[in-house]
Amino acid sequence: MSDNKRFLTLEDGSPFFWLGDTAWELFHKLNREESDLYLRNRAERKFNVVQAVALAELDGVMSPNAYGRLPLLKNAQGVYDPSLPDTNGADNYWTHVDYIVDRAAELGIYIALLPTWGDKYNVVWGKGPDIFTQENAQAFGRWLGERYRDRPNIVWVLGGDRPLQTARHFEIIRAMAAGLSEGDRGSHLITFHPPGDCSSSTPLHDEPWLAFNMIQSGHHDTIRKNYEEVAADYGKLPTKPTLDAEPCYEDHPINFNAENGYFDEKDVRIGAYYGVFSGAFGHTYGHHSIWSMTTEPGPYFIMHWQDAIVRPGAAQMQHLRALIESYPFLERVPDQSLIADQFAAANYMVATRGQRYALVYSPNGIPFRVALGKIDGERVAAFWYDPRSGERAAAGEWANHGVQRVVPPSSGRDGDWVLILESR
């Protein structure tokens, strides 16, 4: 983590902007050729993290992977046992996971690796089965930690979209965290993926193993408000980095009902800029047909995953990364005082700045007033940045004091813009 505990860095101290994609079923459903196709596509679009699950959500314990292999053996009681990973043969389930992790590393991609989906310890919904105990969770964590100790491109993610509702659930998660740390000797960061409309900070912020927080702002609301969750995490002590690791997915049915229509690239752009400009150290994108690796489309998963990897929202995420990486990174803070007159609900704006630059995101291109004098310099140069294309155009130069009214180049549903201010 960075010295100020707001960001992640590489070992040499250079900043790391997390641009993640969601591929929960990657290990479970894709073969090696398909995995290569997927990972190359994501690398081309500048994703540097992929979130995937070892014991996957969609019947990942009892349904085999693309090569007919299961991840676990059964114990003497006939139950699939996390303390008994099936490593028999040269082409077992785990050698396939190894291949994908190593191929991702070759492409500059980190794997945010969930040991298990949450229904394997809390079947509040989903198929399960509930197979974890405190003892086998620690054993499974230790085994995973030892196996991937020397892989540099791993971030451990506990949880998996299920709440911690009982003391047993907390015991399992803590035991798994302890096992991972024992196995890899603390060589990888650990975080937690929460259920919808929640942050890992709610149940776990004070856990010493929790390196940073993950938010799942989710797929319910048509109006994004993840800036509230990011800001809440940003204000917590002890200070820990945070990001929205599951916002609304592109082409996901709104509120899980296809009759409501589907989230589109505008929705995923809003979630990304809202999160990062409110203080997140990065962002995770998702597509409904990619996390599931859908091959038989219908009203709920509306396309094949190989069609989904070229959807516009995914390609546009790289422009956010490019924008943030083009300015001093580790000094950046959220600062909503840059917005002189704030709008509400769907028109809410967010702003962030460093010492000599400021960025203001307008989701619908409505004219607004920006408060000057928040960054250094006697004058500021202004530019409009297009989150659809990554292009920028000059917007004027002003004395760096008072309030300036600005008019974005366009407005409406596809009229979101970033105002850039640079010290002169």
Residue, then its C-alpha position, 0 to 999 in steps of 0.5 A: m500500500s502507498d504511504n498514505k494508505r489510500f492507494l496500491t503501489l508496485e514494490d518499487g513505489s510506483p502507483f498501481f491503478w486497478l482496472g479490473d474485469t469480472a470473470w468469476e467462471l474463468f477457471h471453471k468454464l473456459n478451456r486454455e484456448e478460450s482463456d487465451l482469447y479472453l485474456r489477450n482481449r482484456a490486455e488489449r483493453k488495458f485491464n490489469v486485474v481479472q477477478a475469478v473464483a477457484l470454487a466457482e458460483l455456478d455449481g463449481v464444486m460438483s460440475p467439472n471444468a472444461y476438461g472434465r475435472l473437479p476441484l475437490l475429492k470426497n472425504a470418508q463421509g462422501v462429502y466434497d472436502p476443501s482440505l482434499p484438493d484433487t491434484n491427481g494426474a498431470d491435467n487436473y483442475w488445479t493445473h488448469v488454474d495454474y495455466i491461467v494464472d501464469r498466462a495472465a502474468e505474461l500479459g501483465i494481468y493480476i488475478a484477484l483470486l477468490p478461493t471460493w464463492g460465498d454459497k460454499y459456506n452460506v447458502v442463503w441463496g445459490k446452489g452451494p453446497d455448504i462444505f466449509t468448516q473452520e478447520n478445512a477453511q484454514a487447511f484450504g487457505r494454507w494449501l492455496g497459499e503454498r501453491y501460489r506463494d511464488r506467483p507475483n500476480i495474485v491478490w487473495v479475495l475472500g467472501g464471494d457475494r454472501p453476507l457474514q450472518t453467524a459467528r461460524h461465517f466469521e470463523i471460516i473467513r478468518a481461518m481462511a485468511a490465516g491459512l492463506s497467510e501461513g501458506d504464502r508467508g504474507s506475500h500477497l494482499i488479502t481483501f473481501h468481496p461483499p454482497g450487494d449494496c455493501s462494503s467489506s468495511t461493514p463487517l471487517h474493516d478492523e480485521p488486520w488481514l484486510a489490506f483494502n476494502m471492496i464495495q459491491s454497489g450492485h445491479h439494483d438501482t437505475i441511478r448510480k450512488n456508489y460515490e456515497e459508499v466510496a466516500a464512507d470507506y474513505g472516511k473510516l479509520p484506520t485508513k485503507p484503500t477502497l474500490d467498487a469491485e462490483p458495480c452494475y454490469e454492462d447488459h445486466p438486467i436492471n434489478f435482475n429483471a429483464e423486463n426492466g431493460y439492461f444497463d449499458e455503457k453509459d451506466v458503467r461509465i458513470g459507476a467508474y468515474y463516480g467511484v474513482f473521483s470519490g476516492a477509489f484507487g481503481h475500479t472493476y468493470g463487469h459484463h453479465s455474459i462474461w462473468s458467467m461465460t455464457t454460451e447459450p444466450g437468452p433474455y437474462f444473459i443476452m449474448h455469447w461471452q465472445d461477443a460480450i468481450v467487444r462491448p463498448g463499455a469495456a473498451q471505454m474503461q481504459h480511458l479512465r485509467a489513462l486519464i488518472e495515470s496521466y497526472p501525479f497519482l499518489e497525491r490525488v484526493p476527492d474534493q467536491s468543493l470544486i463544484a460550486d453548485q451541485f446537482a442531485a440524483a442522476n445529475y450528481m457530479v464528482a471531483t478529484r484533484g492533485q496539487r496542480y490539476a483537477l478533474v470534474y465529472s458531469p454525467n449528463g453534460i449540464p452546464f455547471r459552475v466550477a470553483l477555482g483556486k483549489i489548485d496551485g497557480e495564478r491561472v488554469a487551463a481548461f480542457w474537455y475529456d471525452p470518456r467515450s474516446g479518450e480525446r481531449a479538447a481545449a476549453g479556455e484559460w482563466a484566472n485561478h480564483g472565483v467561480q467559472r461557468v462552463v458548458p460541456p460540449s454536449s448533453g443528454r444520455d450520452g453526454d457525460w464529460v470530464l472537465i480538466l483543470e491544469s495549473r499555469 
